[in-house]
Amino acid sequence: MNRKEIILSMIARTLNLNNFIYKKNSVLKASLKCVGLGEYFDKYERYLIPYFYKDGDSLKFENQNVEYDVFLGMDSIFSDLYSEDKSNEIISLLKELTKAFNVPFIAEHYEEEFNELANLYELLGLSLYLEYDKIKVSVCMESNLQRVQDVFSVEYWLEANHKEVYDAYESAINSYTQGDAGACIESCRTCLVSIFSKYQGTDAFAQWVRGIYNISGDAAVASLKDLSNALKVELKKEDLAEFFYENKSGKLTKTKTIYMIYSMLSDYGTHRNESTQEIPTMEDALFSLRLIDSILFWVYSKTK
């Protein structure tokens, strides 16, 4: 199962917690119909309505639906949407579902579970938080819908072609959802080194950073001596800031930028407990994951 499918299943599991969502027959039907997914409610209705009604002599009796199971219903819907490559619809549904959340009960009984759910939403490009008696949800960036589609494509490619890179990426996501920022960043570093090791070549000078040099196109305009000089002599912190404003040619800028990202991941991940200790935050971990997402998609685009 793809990692993003696992994230969606974890979200469905949280929604299945007792009283996490309002227990009314109309709630999930409204969530699905309001984003144009009413046919999926019809398909899995038996899992999504908590009660059925039977008329008596003079009263209508409310009975528990023994098949009611939010996990089975929502996990099936997410699986269908995922297999049909409907990532936009998944994001729209995740946003709409927050209107069904039993906010007072969550605030009192499910703080830890809600925080984990917020981490899962973040991995899919959505910001989720409690504000007084309301749930707030938003797309982190306007480009995130396309980013989610891109990441889905990259995951399939990694799992099929570079299993050890996929395993490191999966480990980074697992650590993030569990709230372990340092382990997440450490796995991001492993992922970065692993993917570029695939393109380093076989000669005596071949190292993982050589893979960046080869993939980026710098190898077409610069020599190995230029590469060595760029990393050992020319590399300066201000180069990274310069990269985001203007990518000047002839300076191995992309190679040096990714190498600096590697250095940051080392400091906040693998070497965070050494002499100069770094205390990474969850924001640092999410930033690192998004950098890895972007780099992996860049490699995927250049090599597919």
C-alpha positions in Angstrom: 0.0 0.0 0.0 1.3 3.5 -0.9 2.3 5.7 2.0 -0.4 8.3 1.1 -3.0 5.6 1.2 -1.8 4.7 4.7 -2.1 8.4 5.7 -5.7 8.4 4.5 -6.5 5.2 6.4 -5.0 6.7 9.5 -7.3 9.7 9.0 -10.3 7.4 8.6 -9.3 5.6 11.8 -9.3 8.8 13.8 -12.8 9.8 12.4 -14.0 6.4 13.7 -13.2 7.3 17.3 -16.4 7.4 19.5 -18.1 10.8 19.1 -15.2 12.3 17.1 -17.8 13.2 14.5 -21.4 14.0 15.2 -23.5 10.9 15.2 -26.4 11.9 12.9 -27.6 10.3 9.7 -27.2 13.5 7.7 -23.6 14.4 8.7 -21.5 12.3 6.3 -24.1 12.4 3.6 -23.9 16.2 3.7 -20.0 16.1 3.7 -19.9 14.0 0.6 -22.8 15.7 -1.4 -21.4 19.2 -0.7 -18.2 18.3 -2.6 -20.0 16.5 -5.4 -19.3 13.0 -4.2 -22.8 11.9 -3.4 -22.5 8.6 -5.4 -19.8 7.4 -2.9 -22.3 7.9 0.0 -24.8 5.9 -2.0 -22.2 3.1 -2.5 -21.2 2.9 1.2 -24.3 4.2 2.9 -24.6 1.1 5.2 -21.4 2.2 6.9 -22.2 5.9 7.1 -25.6 6.2 8.8 -25.8 5.4 12.6 -29.5 4.8 12.8 -32.5 3.3 10.9 -36.1 4.0 11.7 -39.1 1.8 11.9 -42.7 2.9 12.3 -44.7 1.4 15.2 -48.4 1.7 16.0 -48.1 5.3 16.9 -44.4 6.1 17.1 -41.3 6.0 15.0 -38.6 4.0 16.6 -34.8 4.8 16.3 -32.6 1.7 16.1 -28.9 1.4 16.0 -27.5 0.4 12.6 -25.2 -2.5 13.5 -23.2 -2.0 10.3 -22.3 1.7 11.1 -18.5 1.9 10.9 -17.0 5.3 9.9 -13.6 3.7 9.3 -14.9 1.1 6.8 -17.0 3.7 5.0 -14.4 6.6 4.8 -11.5 4.3 4.2 -13.3 2.7 1.2 -14.2 6.1 -0.2 -10.6 7.3 0.2 -9.3 4.1 -1.5 -11.7 4.6 -4.4 -10.8 8.2 -4.9 -7.1 7.4 -4.6 -7.3 4.6 -7.2 -9.2 6.8 -9.5 -6.4 9.5 -9.2 -8.8 12.1 -7.7 -6.4 13.9 -5.4 -8.3 17.2 -5.8 -11.5 15.5 -4.6 -9.7 14.0 -1.6 -8.4 17.4 -0.5 -11.9 18.9 -0.9 -13.5 16.1 1.1 -10.9 16.4 3.9 -11.7 20.1 4.2 -15.5 19.5 4.2 -15.3 16.7 6.7 -14.0 19.1 9.4 -17.6 20.5 9.5 -18.7 17.2 10.9 -16.2 17.2 13.8 -17.7 17.2 17.3 -15.5 20.1 18.4 -16.5 20.4 22.1 -16.0 16.6 22.6 -12.7 16.7 20.7 -11.4 19.6 22.8 -12.2 17.8 26.0 -11.3 14.2 25.2 -9.2 13.9 22.1 -6.4 16.5 22.2 -3.6 14.1 21.4 -5.6 12.4 18.7 -6.5 15.7 17.1 -2.8 16.8 17.1 -1.9 13.6 15.3 -4.7 14.2 12.8 -3.4 17.7 12.2 0.0 16.2 11.4 -1.6 13.9 8.9 -3.5 16.8 7.3 -0.2 18.8 7.1 1.4 15.9 5.1 -1.4 16.3 2.5 -1.0 20.1 2.3 -3.7 21.2 4.7 -3.4 23.2 7.9 -5.8 22.1 10.6 -6.2 23.6 14.1 -8.7 24.3 16.9 -9.7 27.9 17.4 -12.0 28.4 20.4 -15.0 26.3 19.6 -14.3 25.9 15.8 -12.1 23.8 13.6 -10.1 25.9 11.1 -8.7 24.2 7.9 -7.0 25.8 5.0 -4.7 24.9 2.1 -1.2 25.8 3.2 -0.2 27.2 -0.2 -2.2 27.6 -3.3 0.2 25.3 -5.1 -0.3 22.5 -2.7 -3.1 20.8 -4.6 -0.7 20.3 -7.5 2.0 19.4 -5.0 -0.1 16.5 -3.6 -0.6 15.2 -7.2 3.1 15.4 -7.9 4.0 13.6 -4.6 1.6 10.8 -5.4 3.3 10.2 -8.8 6.8 10.4 -7.2 5.9 7.8 -4.5 4.8 5.2 -7.2 8.1 5.9 -9.0 10.2 5.5 -5.9 8.5 2.3 -4.7 8.9 0.7 -8.1 12.4 1.8 -8.9 14.3 2.9 -5.7 12.9 0.9 -2.8 15.5 1.9 -0.3 14.8 5.6 -1.0 11.1 4.9 -0.6 11.7 3.2 2.7 13.7 6.3 4.0 10.9 8.6 2.8 8.3 6.4 4.5 10.3 6.5 7.7 10.4 10.3 7.6 6.6 10.5 7.2 6.2 8.0 10.1 8.4 10.0 12.4 6.6 13.2 11.5 3.1 11.7 12.3 4.5 10.4 15.6 5.8 13.9 16.5 9.6 13.0 16.3 11.1 16.0 14.5 14.7 14.9 14.8 14.1 11.4 13.5 12.0 12.8 10.6 14.9 15.1 9.5 17.4 12.3 9.9 15.4 10.1 7.5 15.0 13.1 5.1 18.9 13.2 5.0 19.1 9.5 4.3 16.5 9.9 1.5 18.5 12.8 -0.1 21.8 10.9 0.0 20.2 7.7 -1.3 18.4 9.2 -4.3 21.5 11.0 -5.6 23.7 7.9 -4.9 21.7 6.3 -7.8 23.2 8.8 -10.2 26.8 9.2 -8.9 28.5 7.1 -11.6 31.2 4.4 -11.1 34.6 6.1 -11.3 36.9 6.7 -8.4 35.6 10.2 -7.8 32.0 9.0 -7.6 30.2 10.1 -4.4 26.5 10.9 -3.7 27.0 14.6 -4.3 28.3 13.7 -7.8 24.7 12.5 -8.4 23.5 16.1 -7.9 26.2 17.4 -10.3 25.1 14.9 -12.9 21.3 15.3 -12.5 21.4 19.1 -12.4 23.1 19.5 -15.7 26.1 21.1 -14.2 28.2 18.3 -15.6 27.6 19.6 -19.1 29.2 23.0 -18.3 31.7 22.3 -15.5 34.5 19.9 -14.7 35.0 17.7 -11.6 37.6 20.1 -10.6 35.0 22.9 -10.7 32.7 20.7 -8.6 35.4 20.2 -6.0 36.3 23.9 -5.9 32.6 24.9 -5.7 32.0 22.8 -2.6 35.4 23.3 -0.8 36.2 26.9 -1.6 33.3 28.8 -3.1 30.4 27.6 -1.0 29.0 30.4 1.1 25.8 30.6 3.1 24.6 33.6 1.1 24.5 31.4 -2.0 21.3 29.8 -0.7 19.5 33.1 -0.4 20.8 34.1 -3.8 19.5 30.9 -5.4 15.9 31.8 -4.5 16.1 35.2 -6.2 18.1 34.4 -9.2 19.6 31.1 -10.4 22.7 32.3 -12.2 24.3 29.9 -14.6 27.9 28.8 -14.5 28.3 28.6 -10.7 27.0 25.0 -10.0 24.2 26.8 -8.0 21.8 23.9 -7.9 24.4 21.5 -6.8 25.7 23.8 -4.0 22.1 24.5 -2.9 21.2 20.9 -2.5 24.5 20.2 -0.7 23.6 23.0 1.8 20.2 21.4 2.3 22.1 18.2 3.1 24.2 20.1 5.6 21.1 21.5 7.3 19.5 18.0 7.5 22.7 16.7 9.0 22.8 19.4 11.7 19.2 19.1 12.7 18.8 15.3 12.1 21.8 12.9 12.2 24.2 15.1 14.2 21.6 17.0 16.3 22.9 15.5 19.6 26.6 16.2 19.0 28.8 18.9 20.6 26.6 21.8 19.4 23.1 20.5 20.0 20.3 21.5 17.7 16.7 21.2 18.9 14.5 20.7 15.8 10.9 21.6 15.9 7.9 20.0 14.1 8.0 23.1 11.8 11.6 22.3 10.9 10.6 18.7 10.2 7.7 19.7 7.9 10.0 22.2 6.1 12.5 19.4 5.6 9.8 17.0 4.3 8.6 19.6 1.8 12.2 20.2 0.6 12.6 16.5 0.0 9.2 16.3 -1.8 10.4 19.1 -4.1 13.8 17.6 -4.7 12.4 14.1 -5.4 9.9 15.5 -7.9 12.7 17.4 -9.6 14.8 14.2 -10.0 11.7 12.3 -11.1 10.9 15.0 -13.7 14.5 15.0 -15.1 14.9 11.2 -15.3 11.5 9.7 -16.1 
